[in-house]
Amino acid sequence: MDLKIEFEEKIFENKRRSPDEFKIIANTLRQDIIKSLLLAGSGHSGGPLGIADLMSVLYFGGYLNYNPHEPDWKDRDRFILSAGHMAPILYAVLARAGYFPASELATLRKFGSRLQGHPGLDVKLPGIETSSGSLGQGVSIAVGMAMSHKLVDKDSKEVYSITGDGELQEGICWEAAMTAGTYGLDNFCWIVDNNDCQIDGRVKNVMSVYPLKEKFEAFGFTVFEIDGHNIVDIIATLDKFTRFHALRKGKPVCIIAKTFMGNGVSFMHDNYKWHGNPPNKEQAIKALEELSK
Amino acid sequence: MKTYEKKGDKATRNGFGEALAELGDVMPELVVIGADVTGSVLTSFFQEKHPDRFFSVGVAEQNATTVAVGMALSGKVAVFSSYSAFSAFRNADQLRVSVCYNEANVKIGGAHSGITVGPDGATHQSLEELAFLRALPNLTLVSPCDYLEAKKATKAICEMAGPAFIRFGRPAVPMFTNDDTPFILGKANILREGNDVAIIACGLLVWQALLAAEKLQEVHGINARVINMHTIKPIDVQAIVDASLECKCIVTAEEHQVHGGLGGAVAEVTAKNSPVPIEIVGMKDTFGGSGEPFELIEKYGLTWKEIYASALVAIERKNGTFNKIRQVKDIASYHEGL
């Protein structure tokens, strides 16, 4: 079998869209993930595929304010991928948003690349807000950013962060939750990628973090439980967050998004064994075939 | 030549706290994160003056550090301080990845450092952080010698870009620098000229080094050069090379383990550039315990006496008259003679 990997230079605008359009974007992102991981020969497949729907709405649905031509634009909102190992989806999103050429996705994890195995600020890839990868630190940084905007600058910038559910086993996550709740950071949206998978198995078996809704509510969050692959659900919930923020509700929002690891690729679907592996050539061909349907 | 004079006692933490409160007036971007010991580490001075830019996160040093990073990545100069035992170790991973790898504009105060925190005992006596912090890329690391220098150092690290850590202590200690004493990050101060032996010290031990130098002069006619190495990283390579070439032997002194701290830093420089005998004064690979600061520094050999004895050994080693087997006995006898 022969497979030629190419990244078509296609950019998506950040605007209100119909659900079907987001599905097309999400599948483009998934193809980018599969291609870049195949070329990298290492990296995380399952998680990035699982949040492709969430990321397509967040970045291309008019929610997150950003300017790819001015990455440091002072009026931008912030997105922090706390689960830094899901970098392949972040890189795909940033490329498709126009921060850098899609062809650069072919350099993932390679020597000299700006697409580090986990996001690094030092390599100055446009659109990256912080290094992340040591679990739990990103969401705490996001809380610091939300505090800076709400309490010091007193502006209306929003801060979004995605953590995994296994990541919530890190104590610092709950220190960050305590702070977000106490300061009533209504400009902060914490999205939990709830796929119940981590390297060693099901989260509930390795070390349960459940129940999540009650925990976040107890820390002072408004919590929404959604289907993380249902575009209509995602849109409705992000709308609620932005409305709550506009109304200065005085509470941070937590979106617990039920997702499936490896979503979109049948043989990776809901299988924790795909947490930290790339596809081989045959698997990539099969995955790309499924994703182009 | 004497370039210093003792003018009373005051804690280095006062210098840190006062500097932040003053800087708050002229730096609107300065924010301070507190982790419950604000009245001890004296970030309370800033809090009283600038309550709208002070944020408590409770006893959660890991989160405090990364919240500071979030503030810094949003354009602030963010300061976080707790006891050095918790602001250098409890948050070690946050310091490495989020502060240093990000090159975030975060300034960490390591308060109540060293053995002189006293009665709190070994759990609170941080004596290892220089070893860890010195190995972190991008970090500027300072250990001021007195109240006024702590104040100058705090201002200097807040005015520079990038991550910095300042180590200071709890008890009142001699004040001997003055307003005119220069403080330039990375540039050591020579407090006393001399070419027989160089004593390179930081923090509390700088004053002890000066006392030792006077005693060496008085008893043996030895001219000791005393260097205040207030910046541990980036270290003043030139001052160390000059000292080793001109004095041909060195004593280092620090309120820290003998492994990996100032002594290690000096030895790294001389080993590469100008090898000379070095004696390292510090905690001898042991934990401390409860007691008054003056009792503890005596017990663990962190006074001028240890520096004095070590200088004599260093000079003997330089002259080739030192008998290795006699070392332990000699140091003991030097002590007895004092």
Interface residues (C-beta under 8 A of the other chain):
Chain A: K74 R78 G120 L121 D122 E129 T130 S131 G133 S134 Q137 S140 I141 A142 V143 G144 M145 A146 M147 S148 H149 L151 V152 D153 G171 I172 E175 A176 M178 T179 Y183
Chain B: V31 D52 R53 F55 V57 G58 A60 Q62 N63 T66 V67 A68 V69 G70 M71 A72 L73 S74 G75 K76 A78 D93 Q94 R96 V97 S98 Y101 N102 E103
